[in-house]
Amino acid sequence: MAHPPNYPKGAAPTDTPLGTVTLPAEGVQQIDVKGMLAGIGLGSYNGLLNLRTSFYGSPSDIMEESGSVDQSKSYVFEVPPIMEGPSRGKILSFWNSSGDTDTMITLWNYSSRDQDFILNLYHQAGQYKLPIHLSVNASVTIDIASLIKSGKPDADGNTISTDIVQGSAKLSGPRGDMDIIDVALHAAVFNVRTGTCTTSCNYCNYVTSNYLTPGNLTEVAGEVTHESAYLIFADGCCCDITLDMNWDTSSGDPLIATVDENGNVTGVGAGSTAITGESADEFVKNALHCNGTPGHPICPMGYVSFSANITVTAQVPTLAFLLSVQASGPAICPSGQAGWSRLVTMQLKDQIGNPISKSYLMADQISVSTSQNDLGISGTVTGSHTSGSNGQWPDSYFVCSSLCPGSTGHTNALQTWTYNGAQMAHVNSITYKCTGNSVDGR
């Protein structure tokens, strides 16, 4: 194992190797850090340092504990080792600044890049955002009680009132949980009067659930719907990762629906299929207590698969269905003629009889039967109407004949429909009588 300490030297932090330690199998050894510092000329160093231990092997191969002692060799408080690893954010469970109690939060940027952070302090009256910049290997310690007493407002103008004495916190990048951060975080709650100190656990802000919207969609053939992807984190935050998705463009049945690389789902033909996607970036996928468990990093990251796959039904406009009758009675006809009229509401339906809630330009054509025309109808009146967003539109069916009202016969006709100029498969059957009419028996 190698032990390089990191400590302030002049304007920038410095890394200095302490040397190596060899442990036999199942061996236990106390490391004399002060002696190792003396070996590199830092025996009289008086200040703060960060100690990094590195080794080749599995994380479960080594168990490491550390603590702080005073000049009399008395144990003061635990300094728990923290496993290095990227995360999307870290949640600090508790801070306290009541009376003689205070909380110190220490951050160390152990990475090879400068980093910016936002420390968001939550309390019962609101929140406070503290921006932090750490250069490579730099560290900082934040005194919560001093921060509150300073009364300095954050970028949103918020301060923490001095009567606020406890809360929680979250450390993340400037973009929140969308930023990957590489930082060691440690918090200690201590009381100078009683001489007591305890650590405050920090946790990965992990993904608790994910969903697509719309999760299940119904489409008309040729219609395009854009899918959006969201992650819910342990702190309740919701992140839109639509622009950071890898859609499986080969998923599903291409004869029914397709999805492109931008999450646009296009209905192709009748039926149902499933479309899938996965986050393009890695996120923390499960929670581990404080500093992790043996053999596992504190913030295990991975790609998020969206198991709530999209079910796509491609609806094909097929049928103009007589939904309801608004008025029915004798028609207003030219002199010498009589007949019947009905004002109705039509509903657009798909190939399996489900309503289609979409607006279209609906147009019809009616052809009178040459074999069953007891009323002697020689011409028809047709037209067009735009359906509402619910797929419904008003229409009228009427007949005027010189043989009415005395005739008991009837005339048959066929009615074809188009939607936005496209032909629909179903043809309506119309029966005209002097005292009524029907469409497909209705």
Buried (B, 14 or more C-beta within 10 A) or exposed (E): BEBBBBBBEEEEBEBBEBEEBEEEEEEEEEBEBEEBBEEEEBEEBEEEBBBBBEBEEEBEEEEEEEEEEEEEEEEEBBBBBBBBBBBBBBBBEBBBBEEEBBBBBBBBBBBEEEBEBBBBBBBEEBBBEBEBEBEBBBBBEBBBBEBBEEEEEBEEEEBBEEEBBBBBBBBBBEEBBBBBBBBBBBBBBBBEEEEEBBBBBBBBBBBBEBBBBBEEBBBBBBBEBEBBBBBBBBBEBEBEBBEBBBBBEEBBBBEBBBBEEEBEBBBBBBBBBBBBBEBEBBBBBBBBEBBBEEEBBBBBBEEBBBEBBBBBBBBBBBBBBBBEEEEEEBBEBEEEBBBBBBBBBBBBBBBEEEBBBBBBEBBBEBEBBEEEBBBEBEEBEEEEBEBBEEBBBEBEBBBBBBBBBEBEBBBBBEBBBBBEEEEBEBBBBBBBBBEBBBBBEE
